[in-house]
Amino acid sequence: MVSSNINYMSETINDFRNFLNPNRKIITFSPQKSLEEVLTILDAQLKCNEVIYSLVSDCNLDFCGVENEFKQVMFILINNAIDAIKLKIQENIIKKGEISIKLSCLDDKGILEISDNGGGIDDKIIESIFDPYVTTKSQSHSHGMGIGLYIAKNIIESRMKGSLSVENIQAGSCFRIYLALK
């Protein structure tokens, strides 16, 4: 477990170093396998914060891109969900956190949905949530810089030629990614 975290951090440092490199290694990869690896690394954090998760795939799909950049997007989205859930648990609004991750196919697109029960995003900022320096984190609880979702959107839309959107759902929020299937 520790060695996989260290390896991931080392790869992340290299990814940031190579982020502007036009000769990035673009490969075909399984988003389910990538998500399983991310969830393994985040497992202790999920358990510590009383968050259960599910990962469901309705189809066999592969994406094309830089796999570690995709994993970075997954870390950003799942960590944001954990932060929102943790706050709702501290406020005694919910007892346990839930994150649902679903992979599905529609025509020539792969769809990835990450939903949570963390209370959703304030309607005043939901339209600008992907802008740099916009944060949902209250100053009293965390010091979010507001660049995570901006980076996630940049990776999905500029680098992987897909789309990333968000909407509030009954108990929280749902981030939806559309990417072309390989």
C-alpha positions as CSV (number, residue, x, y, z in Angstrom):
1,M,0.0,0.0,0.0
2,V,2.7,2.5,1.0
3,S,4.8,1.6,-2.0
4,S,1.9,2.0,-4.4
5,N,1.2,5.5,-2.9
6,I,4.9,6.5,-3.2
7,N,5.0,5.2,-6.8
8,Y,1.8,7.2,-7.6
9,M,3.2,10.4,-6.1
10,S,6.5,9.9,-8.1
11,E,4.4,9.5,-11.3
12,T,2.4,12.6,-10.4
13,I,5.5,14.7,-10.0
14,N,6.7,13.4,-13.4
15,D,3.3,14.2,-14.9
16,F,3.4,17.8,-13.6
17,R,7.0,18.1,-15.0
18,N,5.8,16.8,-18.3
19,F,2.4,18.6,-18.4
20,L,3.4,21.0,-21.1
21,N,5.4,18.5,-23.0
22,P,3.8,18.0,-26.5
23,N,5.4,14.5,-26.7
24,R,3.3,13.0,-23.9
25,K,2.7,9.2,-24.0
26,I,-0.9,8.8,-25.2
27,I,-2.2,5.2,-24.8
28,T,-5.4,3.3,-24.7
29,F,-6.4,2.4,-21.2
30,S,-9.3,1.0,-19.1
31,P,-11.0,3.7,-17.1
32,Q,-12.3,1.0,-14.7
33,K,-8.8,-0.2,-14.0
34,S,-7.6,3.3,-13.5
35,L,-10.5,4.0,-11.1
36,E,-9.8,0.8,-9.2
37,E,-6.2,1.9,-8.7
38,V,-7.3,5.4,-7.5
39,L,-9.8,3.9,-5.1
40,T,-7.2,1.5,-3.7
41,I,-4.9,4.5,-2.9
42,L,-7.9,6.5,-1.4
43,D,-9.3,3.5,0.5
44,A,-7.9,4.5,4.0
45,Q,-9.1,8.0,3.5
46,L,-12.6,6.8,2.5
47,K,-12.9,4.5,5.5
48,C,-11.5,7.1,7.9
49,N,-14.2,9.5,6.8
50,E,-17.0,6.9,6.8
51,V,-17.5,7.0,3.1
52,I,-18.7,3.9,1.2
53,Y,-18.4,3.8,-2.5
54,S,-19.5,1.7,-5.5
55,L,-18.0,1.3,-8.9
56,V,-20.3,0.0,-11.6
57,S,-19.6,-0.5,-15.2
58,D,-22.4,-1.2,-17.7
59,C,-20.0,-1.9,-20.6
60,N,-16.4,-2.6,-21.6
61,L,-14.8,0.6,-22.6
62,D,-11.3,2.0,-23.3
63,F,-10.3,5.7,-23.4
64,C,-7.3,7.2,-25.2
65,G,-5.1,9.7,-23.5
66,V,-2.5,10.0,-20.8
67,E,-3.7,7.6,-18.1
68,N,-2.0,9.4,-15.2
69,E,-3.7,12.7,-16.2
70,F,-7.1,10.8,-16.1
71,K,-6.2,9.4,-12.7
72,Q,-5.4,12.9,-11.5
73,V,-8.9,14.0,-12.5
74,M,-10.4,11.1,-10.6
75,F,-8.4,12.1,-7.5
76,I,-9.6,15.6,-7.8
77,L,-13.3,14.7,-8.2
78,I,-13.3,12.0,-5.5
79,N,-11.3,14.1,-3.0
80,N,-13.7,17.0,-3.5
81,A,-16.6,14.6,-2.8
82,I,-14.9,13.3,0.4
83,D,-14.4,16.9,1.6
84,A,-18.1,17.8,1.0
85,I,-19.2,14.6,2.7
86,K,-16.9,15.2,5.7
87,L,-18.4,18.6,6.2
88,K,-22.0,17.3,6.1
89,I,-21.0,14.5,8.6
90,Q,-19.4,17.1,10.9
91,E,-22.6,19.3,10.7
92,N,-24.7,16.1,11.6
93,I,-26.6,16.4,8.3
94,I,-25.7,12.9,7.2
95,K,-24.4,9.9,9.1
96,K,-22.4,8.2,6.3
97,G,-21.0,9.3,3.0
98,E,-21.8,7.7,-0.3
99,I,-19.9,8.0,-3.6
100,S,-21.3,6.3,-6.6
101,I,-19.1,5.9,-9.7
102,K,-20.8,4.6,-12.9
103,L,-19.2,3.9,-16.3
104,S,-21.5,3.5,-19.3
105,C,-21.6,3.7,-23.1
106,L,-23.8,5.7,-25.3
107,D,-23.1,5.4,-29.1
108,D,-19.4,6.2,-29.5
109,K,-19.0,7.9,-26.1
110,G,-18.0,6.6,-22.8
111,I,-19.8,8.3,-19.8
112,L,-18.4,8.4,-16.3
113,E,-20.6,9.7,-13.5
114,I,-19.3,10.4,-10.0
115,S,-22.2,11.2,-7.6
116,D,-22.1,11.9,-3.9
117,N,-24.4,12.8,-1.0
118,G,-22.3,15.8,0.1
119,G,-25.1,18.3,-0.2
120,G,-24.4,19.7,-3.7
121,I,-22.9,23.0,-4.9
122,D,-24.2,26.4,-4.0
123,D,-26.4,27.6,-6.9
124,K,-24.5,31.0,-6.7
125,I,-21.3,29.4,-7.9
126,I,-22.2,26.2,-9.8
127,E,-21.9,28.0,-13.2
128,S,-18.4,29.1,-12.4
129,I,-17.2,26.0,-10.5
130,F,-14.6,25.2,-13.2
131,D,-13.1,28.7,-13.3
132,P,-9.7,29.1,-11.6
133,Y,-9.7,30.2,-7.9
134,V,-13.4,29.4,-7.4
135,T,-13.7,27.1,-4.3
136,T,-16.6,25.5,-2.5
137,K,-14.6,25.0,0.6
138,S,-15.4,27.4,3.5
139,Q,-12.5,29.2,5.0
140,S,-13.3,27.9,8.4
141,H,-13.0,24.2,7.4
142,S,-10.4,24.0,4.6
143,H,-8.3,26.2,2.5
144,G,-9.1,25.1,-1.0
145,M,-7.3,27.0,-3.7
146,G,-9.9,26.6,-6.3
147,I,-7.7,25.1,-9.0
148,G,-8.6,21.4,-8.8
149,L,-11.7,21.5,-10.9
150,Y,-10.1,24.0,-13.3
151,I,-7.3,21.5,-13.9
152,A,-9.7,18.6,-14.1
153,K,-11.8,20.4,-16.8
154,N,-8.6,21.4,-18.7
155,I,-7.3,17.8,-18.8
156,I,-10.7,16.3,-19.9
157,E,-11.6,19.0,-22.5
158,S,-8.3,20.3,-23.8
159,R,-6.1,17.2,-23.5
160,M,-8.6,14.3,-23.9
161,K,-11.1,16.1,-26.2
162,G,-14.1,15.3,-24.0
163,S,-16.4,17.2,-21.7
164,L,-16.8,17.6,-18.0
165,S,-20.0,19.0,-16.4
166,V,-21.7,19.1,-13.0
167,E,-25.3,19.2,-11.7
168,N,-26.8,19.1,-8.3
169,I,-28.8,16.0,-7.6
170,Q,-31.1,15.2,-4.7
171,A,-28.5,14.5,-2.0
172,G,-25.4,16.1,-3.5
173,S,-23.7,16.6,-6.9
174,C,-23.0,14.5,-10.0
175,F,-19.9,15.2,-12.1
176,R,-20.3,13.8,-15.6
177,I,-17.5,13.1,-18.1
178,Y,-18.0,12.2,-21.8
179,L,-15.1,10.9,-23.7
180,A,-14.8,9.3,-27.1
181,L,-14.4,5.5,-27.0
182,K,-11.2,4.0,-28.4
